[in-house]
Amino acid sequence: MRSLWLLLALTTSAAAQPVIDFGQPLAAQTIQRYAISVYPDGRNLPPGQGSVIAGGELYASQCAACHSANGKQGPAARLVGSDGFFSLDDPLRILRISEYPLLLLSVGGQWPYATSIFDYIRRAMPHHAPKSLSDDQVYAVTAYILHLNDLLDETAVLDKDSLPKVEMPGRKRLRWAQGAPESAAP
């Protein structure tokens, strides 16, 4: 009798599963759902906009638990930093290796393109619910993170036209882009 129940359970659950037709062309709508890569020059940024103020509210509820209220502490990656080294106002400045300050990698200090911040947040954040933020919310959180890094003022609003124009400090450190014409660097 147990075998009959097991067989019945397996056949009903298999019947409820959708049939995947491998090797068949995908519909354009299905492809578009996965084509979300944003390029350094801003290609493929979605419509929408977000302000620093709205981003601050969203950051407090969705991001601060992992990145701290100031973006400099917490169990997750550091978001705020000037050039990758500790500064005098850094809460972790007491940590040193030998006589040299510990190198810190931060989004604000190291990432060369503001569009990469948008792309990463859109794909992977918040950690407990990736891809759950709307495009407007991603623009807002991106604006707030850039504001924490003193790259935008508190009244700024980002959209697909203004985001690629943000000058990131990390861009100057790209060795392969040094001396290259702007159109040659990605």
N, C-alpha and C positions, 0 to 999 in steps of 0.2 A: 504494500500500500504506500510506503514511503517513497518508493521509486516512482510510482505513478504521480504523486504530488510534485516531486522534484522535476520530472519530465514536463508536467503541466506548467510549472513555474518558469522553467527555462524557455519553453516555446512561447508563452505569453509575453515574457519580457523581450524576447528576440523580435516578436512581431511588432512590439511597440516602438522599437528603435527605427529611426529613419534610414532609408537605404542610401548609401553613398555610392555614387556612380563615378568611380575613378576613371580617369582618362577622357572625360567629357569636358568640353569647353565651359568655363564659368561665365555666368551672366555678368555684364558690366557693373551692375549694382553690387554684386558680391566682391568683385575685384576692388571697387572703389572703397568698400568698407575697410580693406586692409592697406590701401595705398595712402598712408598717413605720414610718410616721411617728410620732414621739413628740412630744406636745405639751407646752408649758411647764408645764401643771398636772399632768402625769404620765399623762394619758390615753394609752392604747395601749402603756404599758410592759409588757414581757413578764414572766412569772414567772421567778424565779431570784434569785440573790444573789451578792454578791462582797465579799470583805474587802480592807482596805488591804494586809494582808500578802501575800495571793495576788496582788493587783494589782502590788505591788512586784516580785515575781518575774517576772511576765509583762511588766511595763514594761521591766525590764532586758534581757529577751531579744527583745522585739518593738518597743520604742519608743525606747530610749536612743540607738541609732545615729543617729537623725534629730533627736531632741529633747534629747539629752545626759542624763546621769545625774540632773542636778538640774532639768531642764526649762527652763533659762534660756538655753541655748546650742544650737548645732547648726545644720544647714542648713535645718531645717524650722521651722514656726511655734513661737513661744515659748508655753509652757504655764503658766509660773509668773510671777506678777507681782502686786504689791499694788494699785496704783491706775493703772497705765499709765505711770508715770514711773520713771526709774532710782532705785534706792535706794542707800544707802551700801554694802550688801553685794552689789550687783549686779556681776557680772564685767565688764560692758560699760559701767560708769559713766564711764569716761574719754572716751567719745564725747559730744561736745557740739556743738550748733549755736548759734553765737554765745554768749550768756551763759545760754541756757536749756537744760536737759537735753532730750535727745532723747525724744520720746514713744514709748512702746512699747505695742503692743497685745498683750495676753496673754489666754489663755483664763481664767486665774484672776482677772485684774483687770478684764476688760471684759465677759465673757459674762454675761448677766443670769440665766440659768437653768441649773441643774445638769443638767436633763433634756436640754438641747441638747448638752451634752458627750457624754452617753450616745448620743444619736441620731447625732451625727457619727461617733463611734468605730465604732458598729455598722455604719454605711453605708460608711465610707471608709478604715478602718484595719485592719491596718497597710497602709501605702501599697503595698507589693509584693503584698499579697493581701487586697484589700477584701472585707468580709463573711465573712471566714474565722473570726472569733472567735465562740465560743458566747455566749449571753446572759449566763451566769455570768461569763465572762471579761470581757465588756464592763462589767458591773457592777464587777468587781474593778479594772480599769484606771481606770475613772471614779473609784472610791473613792481610788485611789492618787494620781491627779492632784489631786483635791480635798484630799488630805492634804498634798501638796507645797505647796499654797497655804494651808496652815494653816486649812482649813475643816473638816477631820475629824481626830479623833485616830487614833493608830496601831492602836487596837483596833476601829475602826468597821467595820460591815458594812452595805452598801447593798442595798436591794431596791426593789420598785415602790412601797412605802408610804413609805420613808424618803428616797429620792432627791429627790422634789419638795419636801421640807421643808428642804433645804439652802439657807441664805441666801447668795446670791452677792453680792459687793461691787458688781458691775456693775449689779445690779438698782436700786440707789439712784440710778444715773446716768440712768435712762430718763426723759427729760423728759416724755414723754406720759403716763407712769404717775404722775408726781409729783402728789400730791393726789387721785388717782383712788382710789375704793374698791378694795379688794383683788379683789373679784369682777369689777370692770370691766376690770382689766388682764389681758392674756392670760398 
